[in-house]
Amino acid sequence: MLPALAELAEAEFMFRYESEAPADVRDALGLATTRMGGGVVLSMRHDPTNYWSKALGFGFDEPVNGDLIRRVCDFYRAERTPAAVIQIAPDRLPADWDGICARENITAGGTWVKLAAEIETLRPGRTDLRVGPVTDDLVDQWASVVLRCFGMPEEHLGPMVAASVRDPRFHPYAAWDGHEMVAAANLFIHGPMGSLNTGATLPTHRGRGAQSALLTARAAAAAEAGCRWVTAETGRPEPGASNSSLNNLLRVGLTPLYERRNWVWQADRAS
């Protein structure tokens, strides 16, 4: 049950991030979105970051099989998408997955860690910064902080992110140092699951507990909205390395559900 809730919450918030972009932004970025096989398929033909084209949420409403993955890849071919990432919970991969990958030009990429916890079991995070929800008049500033933290350009992506979080199922939060917004994070409500996503802090204010406190604030908001669990995902660090996002999630009490490989589809086979 938890893996399904966690995967589908992630799929839905990503779908809304991209499908609710203004028309001019959709045109500029070459955005196209669809629902397929119980999951979502998202294409950004002119993605300046190689992040936003992805397909996820599969294996719960319908089984993952060669026909489904062919249809996903056909969508990307029709949209002239250069590359995309397919994200599937490891226990949903079929026995013939290697053969499917060979047919569709899919290769193994990096690995993410999927985490979750019951809200009532979480430990509080603290910071000396002011933490709270982001009001509508500050959403554009919030989007700017998010994109700057992740090293993404604000042109087109700023209006896309800002438009999506005006959806009432999103609850953006931030941390301020005085009047300066220095960290940002988002909460997406999906039934009994709250998705803790889009957490980032400006380099000047890292190490001051902003994200731990933002996790605590969003978990409390999720509980108030009727959620029982929260979930998050982040990259698995390489051996000997560290991921501060993963450390923050573990510190407040989220626990790993599994590690999930990113499967990279590319339009052109290597010669």
TIPAZA-931461 format. One record per residue: residue in three letters; x, y, z of N, C-alpha, C, O in turn. Coordinates in pm, whole numbers, plus 50000, padded with zeros to 5 digits. Layout:
residues N
ALAXYZXYZXYZXYZ/...
***
This chain:
residues 271
MET500824987950000500005000050000500855012650000500625021749920/LEU501855013350090502685025350098503425028149967503425039649922/PRO504065018249903504735021249776503775026949672504135036249600/ALA502575021549663501625026749565501265041249596501275049749506/LEU500965044249721500625057949759501775067449731501575078549682/ALA502985062949763504155071449745504435074049597504695085449558/GLU504385063649515504655065249372503595073749304503915082249221/LEU502335071449338501255078549271501195093149314500805101749235/ALA501565096049439501635110049483502705117549405502485128849362/GLU503855111249386504935117449309504505119549164504735130249107/ALA503885109449105503445110748967502455122148951502505129648854/GLU501545123449046500505133749034501055147749051500655156848979/PHE501985149649147502495163249162503355167149042503345178849001/MET504105157748984504865160948865503945164048747504215173248669/PHE502865156448734501905159048627501345173148638501225180248538/ARG501015177248759500415190448777501445201548757501105212248705/TYR502675199348797503715209248771503765212748622503895224448587/GLU503665202748537503875205048395502575207548318502555215648224/SER501505200748355500265202048278499555215348304498735219548222/GLU499845221948416499145234348448499945246748410499605257748452/ALA500985245048330501765256448283500935265048189500085259848117/PRO501165278148188500455286948093500735282947949501765276747919/ALA499815286447860499915282047720501205286747654501825279047580/ASP501625299147679502835304147614504075296647664505025294647589/VAL504055292747790505165284947846505175270847786506235265547753/ARG504005264947773503915251647712504485251947570505215242847530/ASP504155262247497504665263347360506175265247359506875258847280/ALA506685273947445508105276947446508945264747486510025262547431/LEU508445256947580509185245347630508855232447555509515222247575/GLY507845232847468507435220647399506845210547494507155198647486/LEU505995215247586505425206447688504275198247634503425203247560/ALA504245185647672503115176747642502995166747757503995161447804/THR501785164147801501565154747912500395145647878499465149547808/THR500455133447931499355124147912499345114148026500355112148094/ARG498215107748045498075096848140498025083748062497375082847958/MET498705073648114498835061148040499105049748138499995050948222/GLY498375038948128498665027048207498645029248356499325022048430/GLY497875038948403497815042048545498875051848591498855056148706/GLY499815055448502500865064948535500755077448450499725080048388/VAL501835085148450501855097648373503105097848285504145092148321/VAL502985104348171504105105948078504245120848049503305127148002/LEU505405126148077505645140648070506795143347975507865137347986/SER506565152247881507585155447782507835170547779506895178447770/MET509105174347786509525188147766510585187947658511765185547685/ARG510155190547534511065189047420512255198447430513375194847393/HIS512015210547480513085220647491513485222547637513545233747687/ASP513765211647703514125211947845515565217047860516495210547813/PRO515765228647926517135233747943517915226548052519095229248072/THR517265217248123517895210748238518005195548226518685189248307/ASN517345189648127517305175048112516685168248235517095157248273/TYR515715174748296515075169348417513605166148397513115156248452/TRP512885174148321511425174248328510735163748242509535161448260/SER511425157448150510805146848068510935133648144512025128048154/LYS509825128648195509875116248272508525109348270507495115648246/ALA508545096448294507345088148299507385080148427508395073848458/LEU506285080348503506295074048636504885070848681503905074848619/GLY504795063248793503505059548849502945046448794501765043648811/PHE503785038548729503305026348664503355014148757504085013948856/GLY502545004148721502624991148787501604988948896501654978648963/PHE500684998148916499704996649023498294994848968497564985949013/ASP497885003148872496595001048807496674990348699495744982548681/GLU497784989948628498024980148522499454974948536500324982148585/PRO499714962648494501084957548502502014964548403501574968948297/VAL503274965348439504284970348346504654959048251505014948148295/ASN504554961648122504914951548023505464958347898505514970647891/GLY505864950447802506464955947682505544965147606505984975247551/ASP504254961947602503314970447529503204984247593503184994247522/LEU503124984747725503034997647793504275006047767504165017847734/ILE505445000147782506685007847763506835012147617507355022947590/ARG506385003847524506415008047383505535020247362505925029547291/ARG504345020547424503455032047409504055044647473503915055647421/VAL504735042847587505415054247650506475059847555506535071847532/CYS507295051047501508365055547412507825061147281508395070447226/ASP506725055547232506085061047111505595075247136505665083647046/PHE505105077947256504685091647291505885101047280505775111947224/TYR507015096847335508205105247327508695106947184509145117847146/ARG508615096547105509025097646965508125107546891508595115746812/ALA506825106646916505885115546849506105130146890505895139246811/GLU506535132247013506785145847063508195150747030508555162047061/ARG508985142146966510365145446932511175149247056511975158547055/THR510955141647162511675143547287513065137347274513165125747235/PRO514125144647305515475138847288515755127347383516385117447344/ALA515295128547508515555118247609514545119847722513965130547740/ALA514335109047797513405109347910513835098848010514555089447978/VAL513365100648134513645091248241512365083748277511315089948296/ILE512445070648285511325062348326511605057548468512645051548495/GLN510665060248560510865057148701509775047348746508595050648747/ILE510205035348783509285024648821509785018248949510975015148962/ALA508885016249045509275009449169509864995849135509344988849049/PRO510944991949202511674979949160510844967149159511074958449075/ASP509874965849251509094953549254508014953349146507274943549135/ARG507904964049067506934964648957507574961748821506884961248720/LEU508884959948819509544956948692509264942448653509344933548738/PRO508944939948526508654926248483509914917948467511014923348463/ALA509744904948459510884895748446511664898048318512864895448312/ASP510984902948214511664905048085512104919548066512214924247953/TRP512344926648176512684940848169513944943348086513994953048010/ASP514954934948098516184936848021515894936547871516444944447795/GLY515024927447830514674926647689513894938747642514114943647532/ILE512984943647726512234955847693513184967547675513054975347581/CYS514144968847767515114979747758515924978947629516164989147565/ALA516334966947592517124965347470516324969547347516864975947257/ARG515044965947343514204969447228513954984347217513894989747107/GLU513814990947331513385005047331514525014947353514285026947369/ASN515765010147354516915018947374516865025847510517015038047520/ILE516655017847614516615022647752517835017247826518145005347817/THR518515025847899519695021747975519555025948120518785035048152/ALA520295019448207520245022448351520955035648379522055038148330/GLY520295044148461520885056748505521145056548655521425046048713/GLY521035068148717521275069348859520165063148942519175058248889/THR520345063349073519405056949165518875067149265519635075149318/TRP517575066749289516935075049389516505066249507516345054149494/VAL516345072649621515825066149741514415071249765514185083349771/LYS513465062049779512075065549810511865063449959512165052750012/LEU511335073650028511155073050173509715076250210508985082350132/ALA509315071950331507975075150381507975073450532508885067550590/ALA506925078650595506755076950740505335080850778504695088750710/GLU504865075150887503635080150949503955093451014504975095051080/ILE503075103050994503355116551041503565116951192504425124251241/GLU502795109151265502875109851410504205104651466504515106851583/THR504985097851383506265092551430507435101951405508555099151449/LEU507215113051336508325121751297508875129751414508165132851510/ARG510155132851404510835141051503510895155551453511065157651333/PRO510755165451541510745179351495512125184151452513135180651513/GLY512145192151347513365198951305513305213551346512225219351353/ARG514455219451373514485233151424515485241651346516465236651291/THR515205254551343516075264151277515915277651344514915280251411/ASP516915286351326516795300051375516135309151272515925321051298/LEU515795303751155515115311251050513605310951073513085302151142/ARG512915320551015511455320651022510895311650913511275313050797/VAL510015302650949509455292950855507925294450852507295296150956/GLY507345293750731505895294650722505405292650581506205291350488/PRO504085292450563503515290850430503755303150343503935314250393/VAL503745300950213503955311650115502605316550066501805308650015/THR502345329250080501085335150034501145337149882502215337149823/ASP499985338949821499885339649676500745350849617501305349249508/ASP500865361949688501635373149635503135370449634503895377949572/LEU503575359849702504995356449707505345344049627506495339449631/VAL504385338449555504625326049481505695327849374506535318949355/ASP505685339149303506715341349200508105341949263509065336549206/GLN508225348449377509515348949447509915334949494511085331249484/TRP508955327349543509215313649586509745305249471510715297949486/ALA509095306449354509535298849237510955302749197511755294249158/SER511275315549208512625320249176513655313949269514705309649223/VAL513355313449398514275307349494514475292549461515605287649461/VAL513385285349434513475271249401514415268949283515325260649289/LEU514205276449176514975274149054516435278249072517335271549021/ARG516685289149143518065293149168518795282749253519965279749229/CYS518095277449352518725267149437519115254849356520165248949381/PHE518265250949261518535238949181519365241849057519655232848978/GLY519755254449039520575257948923519825257248792520415254448687/MET518525259848797517705259448676517375273748631517195282548715/PRO517285276148500516965289648452515525293348486514625284948487/GLU515325306248515513995310848553513095313448433511865313148445/GLU513695316148317512875318648199512015306448168512525295248157/HIS510735308348154509735298148125509485288748244508335286148278/LEU510555283748306510345274648419509745281948539508965276148614/GLY510105294648558509545302348669508035303248661507355299848758/PRO507485307948549506025308348535505365294648544504245293548593/MET506055284148496505485270648504505325266348649504255261748690/VAL506395267848727506355263648867505365272248946504595267049026/ALA505375285248922504475294248994503015291148964502185291249055/ALA502695288248838501315285348802500825272648869499675272048914/SER501685262548875501235249748928500945250549077499985244449125/VAL501775257849152501575257849297500385266349341500065266849459/ARG499745272849248498485279349281497315269349280496195272749317/ASP497605257049238496665245849253496455243649403497435242949478/PRO495205242549450494965241649595495525229249662495595228649785/ARG495935219149585496525207249647498005209249679498605201149751/PHE498605219949627499975223549662499965233349778499085241949788/HIS500955232049865501115241049979502585245049988503365238350055/PRO502975255949920504375260049924504755266350058503965273550119/TYR505955263350103506505268750228507875274850199508505271850098/ALA508305283550290509615289850275510215292850412509535292250515/ALA511505296050410512205300950528512795314550494513285316750384/TRP512725323650590513195337250571514275340550673514205336550789/ASP515275348050629516245354350718515925369250715516315376350622/GLY515235373950816514685387450811513615388150704512625380850711/HIS513815396850605512845398050496513255390250372512535390150272/GLU514405383550378514915376350261514465361750263514705354650360/MET513815357250156513455343150141514715335550101515335338649999/VAL515085325650181516375318950160516235303950138517215297450102/ALA515075298350159514845284050137513395281950098512525289950135/ALA513135271250025511795268549975511525253649978512445245549976/ALA510255250149983509845236149981508365235649949507675245749957/ASN507885223949911506495222649871505875210149934506565200449966/LEU504575210749950503775199449997502655197349898501985206849857/PHE502455184749858501335181349770500465171049841500965160749887/ILE499175173849850498245164849918497615155349817497015159649719/HIS497775142349843497225132249753496545121549838497165111549875/GLY495275123749871494555114449957495215113850094495455124350155/PRO495505101850144496115100650277497625103150279498265102050384/MET498185106450163499635108250152499975122850123499385129050034/GLY500925128150197501475141250167502855139650106503725133150165/SER503065145449989504355144749923505195156949960504795168249936/LEU506365154450020507295164950058508295166449944509175157949927/ASN508175176949866508995178149746509545192349731509135201649801/THR510475193849639510985206949597511665214449711511565226749718/GLY512345207449798513055214049907514455218449864515235210449813/ALA514775231249886516085236349846516385249049925515485256649960/THR517675251149952518135262650030519245269649954520105263149894/LEU519235283049955520305290649892521645287349959521685285150080/PRO522725286949883524035283049939524435291350061525105286350151/THR524035303950064524425312750174523815308750307524295313050412/HIS522755300450305522035297350429521935282350455521115277950536/ARG522745274550389522735260150415523415257150548524305264450592/GLY522985246350611523565242550739522925249250859523435248150970/ARG521805256150839521135262950950519785256550985518995262351058/GLY519535244650932518335237250970517075241050896515985236950936/ALA517195248750787515995253250716515165241550666513955241350686/GLN515815231750601515025220950543514435211750649513325206650630/SER515125209450758514545201250865513295208050921512285201450946/ALA513365221050941512195228350991511075228750888509905228050923/LEU511435229950760510415229750655509745216150644508545215350617/LEU510505205450665509895192150668508875191250781507785185850762/THR509225196350899508325195951014507055204050987505945199351016/ALA507215216050932506055224650905505125218250803503905218750818/ARG505695212350699504855206150595504175193550646503035190750609/ALA504865185850730504235173850786503045177650872502015170950868/ALA503175188550950502045193151032500885197650943499725195050976/ALA501185204250832500135208550740499475196450674498265196450652/ALA500265186250642499705174050583498755167250681497685162750642/ALA499145166650807498275160550909496975168550921495895162650933/GLU497085181550919495895189950929494965187950811493745189450822/ALA495555184650694494755182150573494185168050570493475164550475/GLY494485159850672493915146550679494825135350636494385123850626/CYS496095138350608497045128050567497495119850687497585124850799/ARG497795107350661498385098550763499885097150744500635095750841/TRP500325097450617501735095250584502295106950507501555115050450/VAL503615107750505504315116650414505365108450340505825098150389/THR505735113150222506715106350140507635116450076507285128250062/ALA508805111850036509765120349966510715111249888510755099249911/GLU511465117249796512455109949719513655119149697513515131249685/THR514825113049691516045120649667517105111149613516935099049618/GLY518175116749562519205108549502520005100649604520305105449713/ARG520365088349566521245080349650522675085149628523145085649514/PRO523395088549736524775093149717525685081949672525445070249701/GLU526725085749601527745075949562528505071149686528535078249787/PRO529095059449681529865054549796530905064749840531675069949759/GLY530925067549969531855077250024531395091550018532045100450072/ALA530245093949950529695107549939528495108950030528065099350094/SER527955121050037526805123850123525775132050047526135139849958/ASN524525130250080523425138150022522705144950138522055138350219/SER522825158250146522225165350259520715163950262520125163750370/SER520085162850146518625160950143518245147750208517305147150288/LEU518965137150174518705124150235518955124750386518185119350464/ASN520035131350425520325132450568519215139750643518835135650753/ASN518675150350583517585157750647516345149150663515685149450767/LEU516015141450560514825132950565514965122150672514025119350746/LEU516145116150678516375105950780516375111950920515905105751015/ARG516885124150932516985130551064515615132851126515455131251247/VAL514625136551045513305139151103512475126451115511395126651175/GLY512955115251059512285102551084511685095350966511035085050984/LEU511875100550844511435092550729512365080650714513555081550745/THR511835069550665512645057550648512585052950502511545054450438/PRO513665047350451513675042850311512685031350288512625021850366/LEU511935032350180511075021450135511835012350039511745000150048/TYR512595018249947513385010849850514235020749772514035032849780/GLU515175015349697515945023149602515385020749463515055009449427/ARG515265031549386514615030849254515555036149147516015047549152/ARG515815027749051516705031348942516005040948846514805039348820/ASN516725050648793516255058748680516615051448552517785048048530/TRP515635048948467515865042348339515775052848229514735059248212/VAL516855054548155516995065648060516685060847919517385052347863/TRP515615066747862515295064247722515915075247638515865086947675/GLN516495071547525517055081347433516505079047294516285067647253/ALA516285090047223515675089047091516585082446990516115075046904/ASP517875085046999518805079946900519725069646963520325072247067/ARG519845058246901520785048246947522215052846922522515059046820/ALA523085049647016524495053046997525045045046880524745033246863/SER525835051746801526375044846683527575036246720528155029846633/
***
